[in-house]
Structures are given as C-alpha cells and as structure tokens.
Amino acid sequence: MLNSNHVLTALFLLVLPHAASANSLADKFTPGTPYYFNDFDPGQKPWQPGQYLNLEEVYKNYQYYEIVFDQDGNGITVNRYLRGNKENSEKYLVLPDKSLRKE
C-alpha cells in the first residue's frame, strides 16, 4: 500500500515546475513600462517575450516592437515601429497556457 505522504510529495514535485512557470508576466515586467524587442511572434506557445533591449539598441533597426504589459499581467499592447515611426498597435490577451489571443 502506498503511503499518502509519498504520493503527495510525488504530486508536489510533478506540479512544482508548472506552477513556477505560471507566474504572471507582471511579476517579471513592470506594468505600464514600455519594453523594446527586435521581434514579436504572437504564435509562439507558450509565448515568451524574450530578452528586452533598450531603445537605443532597437532604434537603429528598420523594424522593432514596443511591448507594454497591462497592470494585471493578463494583457499586452504591442506597437510596431518601422524606421522609428509607429506603424500599428495591437492588443493581446495572455491566456492561462501563456499563449496569446488578439483582442
């Protein structure tokens, strides 16, 4: 017969890595602050914003993205820039599985 403590410990160890990755994006990025990236792939599952750069690093590029995280960490606003001019802005909802859905 299995010891219930061993079963609970095994379940905890299996779930722990998933719980750690389920942190809100607001825990990693300051809400309302613009972050700059060389690229943006909304189809990536789970979506990870990658390494952000400072404005000077991306401004020299033909195209770059500015991402602003919502206060609750459940949404993002993505602004695409071409040659330093804002071309468009899109809002995405961050789903529980960390994929994105365009609003």
N, C-alpha and C positions, 0 to 999 in steps of 0.2 A: 504494500500500500504506500502511496506517495505521501510524503509529509507536506502539509499545506504551506508551511513556511518556505520550503524549497520551490514549490510551484509558484508562489507569489514572487519570490526572488527571481526566478527564471522569467516570469512575465515582465517584471520591472526592468530587467536587463534587456529584454527584447523591445520594449516600448521606449526606453530612455533616449536612444538616438533619434527617434522620430519626434519625440516631444521637444528635444533641444532644437531641431530644425524648424519647428513650428512657431518659433518666436516671430513676433510682429516685425515688419520692416521698420516700424517706428522705433524699435529697440536698437537698430543698427544705424539708422539715419535720422537726423533731426528733422521733424516735420516742418514744412514751410520753407526749408532752406533749399536753394537750387544746387543740384549736383550735376556735373558735366561728364559725358561719356562719348567715346568715339563711335559707338554703335548701340543699336537698340533692337532686340529681337523679341517681339511680344509672343511668338510661338514657342519659345523655349519653355520646357516643362521639367521640373519646376523653374520658374523664372528667377533668375539671379541678376541683379543689376551689374555685377562685375566691379572692377576697380574704377573708382571715380577719379577724375583728373581736375586740375584747377583750370580756370577759364583761359589763362594764357596758353596752356598746353593744347586745348582743343580749338581755340580761336583761329589758329594758323591753318587748321584743316578746312577743306572745302565744305564738309558736312560734319555736324556734331549734334548731340542731343543734350537737352537740359531736362532733368527729371526732378520734380518736386513731389515729395511724399506728403499725403494728407495727414491731418492731425491724429487720426485713429489708426493709421498704418494699413488701412484696407483699400486705399486707392492711391493712384499716382496720376500726375499730369505730365505728359511728355511733349516738349516743344522741340521741333526740328528746325535747325538753322542751316542755311546754305549761304556761304560766303559772308557769314556774320549777320545775315538778315533772317529774322524769324519767318519761316515758311508756313508752318501749321502747328496746331496744338490739338492733342488728343487726350482723353481721359480713359483710364483703365481701372477696373475693379480687380483687386488681388483676391483670388478665390482661396478657399481653405487648403487646396492642394498646391498653392503657390503658383498656379497658372494665372494668366491674365485674360480678362474679358473686356473688350472695348465697350464703353458706355455710349 
